[in-house]
Amino acid sequence: MANRRLKRKTMELPISRTRGAAILVIGDEILSGRTQDTNTGYIARWLGQLGIPVREARVVADVEAEIVAAVRHLSARYDYVFTTGGIGPTHDDITADSMARAFGTAIDFHPTVFAALAARYAALNVGTFNEARQRMARIPYGASLIGNSLSGAPGFQIGNVFVMAGIPAVMQAMLEDVRKRLVASQALSSVTVSAFLGEGTIAAGLARLQKTYPDVPLGSYPFSREGKFGTSLVARGADAAKLGEVRVALIDLVRAAGGEPL
Amino acid sequence: MANRRLKRKTMELPISRTRGAAILVIGDEILSGRTQDTNTGYIARWLGQLGIPVREARVVADVEAEIVAAVRHLSARYDYVFTTGGIGPTHDDITADSMARAFGTAIDFHPTVFAALAARYAALNVGTFNEARQRMARIPYGASLIGNSLSGAPGFQIGNVFVMAGIPAVMQAMLEDVRKRLVASQALSSVTVSAFLGEGTIAAGLARLQKTYPDVPLGSYPFSREGKFGTSLVARGADAAKLGEVRVALIDLVRAAGGEPL
């Protein structure tokens, strides 16, 4: 373990009220199509319940320059950035070092994390605490830890960036530790009205309805079910009363087009 | 139908030999977590078979400025860009107009597409060819069409950007029409060696192996199966002989660590 003993102070920026979040998925295995990313959808739904919309998502390779450029851009632009992947023990796990680079800070073994991981590997029959696993105790200066009830190795928060594991169950455990750090807005909810009608049949009416409710985003999503094509109309927002009105209007729209809500 | 009759000429750029591709997924429904994106993985695997690596993927909202900025950036940086979503008939389908804006070209109804769609709606019992559906015939000047054997409405290629539907089956049909336009490289393939060993147990050996084979990217991906943790070691490349060598080395690595390849 390194003998450097710089004093650690957390460098969390005052986090402003939400204008939204970005998700950054880090890993060659997603870009090759070998692994299907599901973290983006999970984080997006989880944030939606807190009223924090996801504005953008990116997937980058295990390449430091790519990670650094993406983190700097997203961190400057959005209230929060959530990253997944690249904090394990192997040579392609370069996320922690990349974050230190992105924020212009040093990185070293974190004494508390190092001790906790050493104790964990000594106590459990899960392998020796070798040099590779020690890498998981490397945390940038200025970061605060994100607990991980599943495997022990923590994530961390640096500035407005939450750095989490790529394994979905571990990432989800980390999110629970992140919740209290976020300034929640009103929860976003949605109403959906589906019918066996083509998108094109209701598009004009939907566009008119969007003009009537400019602050309630309306989406139209075609589907195929039981061999028939249909469309789901979705309205999103934080104002439940208004969403209720829109739902009635969507049902009227479907019926006026000769359909029946499913 | 518009009576403008500018002559259409395709504006395809000479496409250089691959340095790789980017994927741009367009749609609020992905960013809200309502819909699980699977197009990225499909396109990535499909391109991998052609030897074209995906370097980056992004998801942006149905917001013109976001789409335009992302397309311009990715189109300048990579050999190919593949977009999915936003070319349907509804008000939130703004991809075609955004592409025209990104490439600084005009957009109007494409006579051939308009006629084909009109004929299709007249012949099949799939609704009237109303104003909303006519929107699907809007194609930027300078674009060439991408056929769609499933639903009739085409995608298009503009510059090095392939603009495709969001519905997976339709997107996949369009990809088949894209294949002949791509300069394929040697197909990338991969070998995988999995074992019930922790990542940290084999990390040091894997890092050494990476140094021996610097041009064969090695990845390590933890998994949980039958209640046990394990690791898949993956090597990627176009050189089958070298991949064979690496596979043997990976098996040796696993056995030296006390594991047995699964």
Chai-1 contact restraints between the chains, C-beta under 6 A:
chainA,res_idxA,chainB,res_idxB,connection_type,confidence,min_distance_angstrom,max_distance_angstrom,comment,restraint_id
A,D28,B,G219,contact,1.0,0.0,6.0,A-B,restraint_1
A,E29,B,G219,contact,1.0,0.0,6.0,A-B,restraint_2
A,E29,B,Y221,contact,1.0,0.0,6.0,A-B,restraint_3
A,L31,B,V54,contact,1.0,0.0,6.0,A-B,restraint_4
A,S32,B,A44,contact,1.0,0.0,6.0,A-B,restraint_5
A,G33,B,G41,contact,1.0,0.0,6.0,A-B,restraint_6
A,G33,B,A44,contact,1.0,0.0,6.0,A-B,restraint_7
A,G33,B,R45,contact,1.0,0.0,6.0,A-B,restraint_8
A,Q36,B,G41,contact,1.0,0.0,6.0,A-B,restraint_9
A,G41,B,G33,contact,1.0,0.0,6.0,A-B,restraint_10
A,G41,B,Q36,contact,1.0,0.0,6.0,A-B,restraint_11
A,A44,B,S32,contact,1.0,0.0,6.0,A-B,restraint_12
A,A44,B,G33,contact,1.0,0.0,6.0,A-B,restraint_13
A,R45,B,G33,contact,1.0,0.0,6.0,A-B,restraint_14
A,V54,B,L31,contact,1.0,0.0,6.0,A-B,restraint_15
A,E56,B,V60,contact,1.0,0.0,6.0,A-B,restraint_16
A,A57,B,V59,contact,1.0,0.0,6.0,A-B,restraint_17
A,R58,B,R58,contact,1.0,0.0,6.0,A-B,restraint_18
A,V59,B,A57,contact,1.0,0.0,6.0,A-B,restraint_19
A,V60,B,E56,contact,1.0,0.0,6.0,A-B,restraint_20
A,G88,B,E199,contact,1.0,0.0,6.0,A-B,restraint_21
A,P89,B,E199,contact,1.0,0.0,6.0,A-B,restraint_22
A,P89,B,G200,contact,1.0,0.0,6.0,A-B,restraint_23
A,P89,B,A203,contact,1.0,0.0,6.0,A-B,restraint_24
A,T90,B,E199,contact,1.0,0.0,6.0,A-B,restraint_25
A,T90,B,A203,contact,1.0,0.0,6.0,A-B,restraint_26
A,T90,B,L206,contact,1.0,0.0,6.0,A-B,restraint_27
A,T90,B,S220,contact,1.0,0.0,6.0,A-B,restraint_28
A,H91,B,A207,contact,1.0,0.0,6.0,A-B,restraint_29
A,H91,B,Q210,contact,1.0,0.0,6.0,A-B,restraint_30
A,D92,B,G219,contact,1.0,0.0,6.0,A-B,restraint_31
A,G127,B,G198,contact,1.0,0.0,6.0,A-B,restraint_32
A,G127,B,G200,contact,1.0,0.0,6.0,A-B,restraint_33
A,G127,B,T201,contact,1.0,0.0,6.0,A-B,restraint_34
A,A132,B,G200,contact,1.0,0.0,6.0,A-B,restraint_35
A,A132,B,A203,contact,1.0,0.0,6.0,A-B,restraint_36
A,A132,B,A204,contact,1.0,0.0,6.0,A-B,restraint_37
A,R133,B,G200,contact,1.0,0.0,6.0,A-B,restraint_38
A,G198,B,G127,contact,1.0,0.0,6.0,A-B,restraint_39
A,E199,B,G88,contact,1.0,0.0,6.0,A-B,restraint_40
A,E199,B,P89,contact,1.0,0.0,6.0,A-B,restraint_41
A,E199,B,T90,contact,1.0,0.0,6.0,A-B,restraint_42
A,G200,B,P89,contact,1.0,0.0,6.0,A-B,restraint_43
A,G200,B,G127,contact,1.0,0.0,6.0,A-B,restraint_44
A,G200,B,A132,contact,1.0,0.0,6.0,A-B,restraint_45
A,G200,B,R133,contact,1.0,0.0,6.0,A-B,restraint_46
A,T201,B,G127,contact,1.0,0.0,6.0,A-B,restraint_47
A,A203,B,P89,contact,1.0,0.0,6.0,A-B,restraint_48
A,A203,B,T90,contact,1.0,0.0,6.0,A-B,restraint_49
A,A203,B,A132,contact,1.0,0.0,6.0,A-B,restraint_50
A,A204,B,A132,contact,1.0,0.0,6.0,A-B,restraint_51
A,L206,B,T90,contact,1.0,0.0,6.0,A-B,restraint_52
A,A207,B,H91,contact,1.0,0.0,6.0,A-B,restraint_53
A,Q210,B,H91,contact,1.0,0.0,6.0,A-B,restraint_54
A,G219,B,D28,contact,1.0,0.0,6.0,A-B,restraint_55
A,G219,B,E29,contact,1.0,0.0,6.0,A-B,restraint_56
A,G219,B,D92,contact,1.0,0.0,6.0,A-B,restraint_57
A,S220,B,T90,contact,1.0,0.0,6.0,A-B,restraint_58
A,Y221,B,E29,contact,1.0,0.0,6.0,A-B,restraint_59
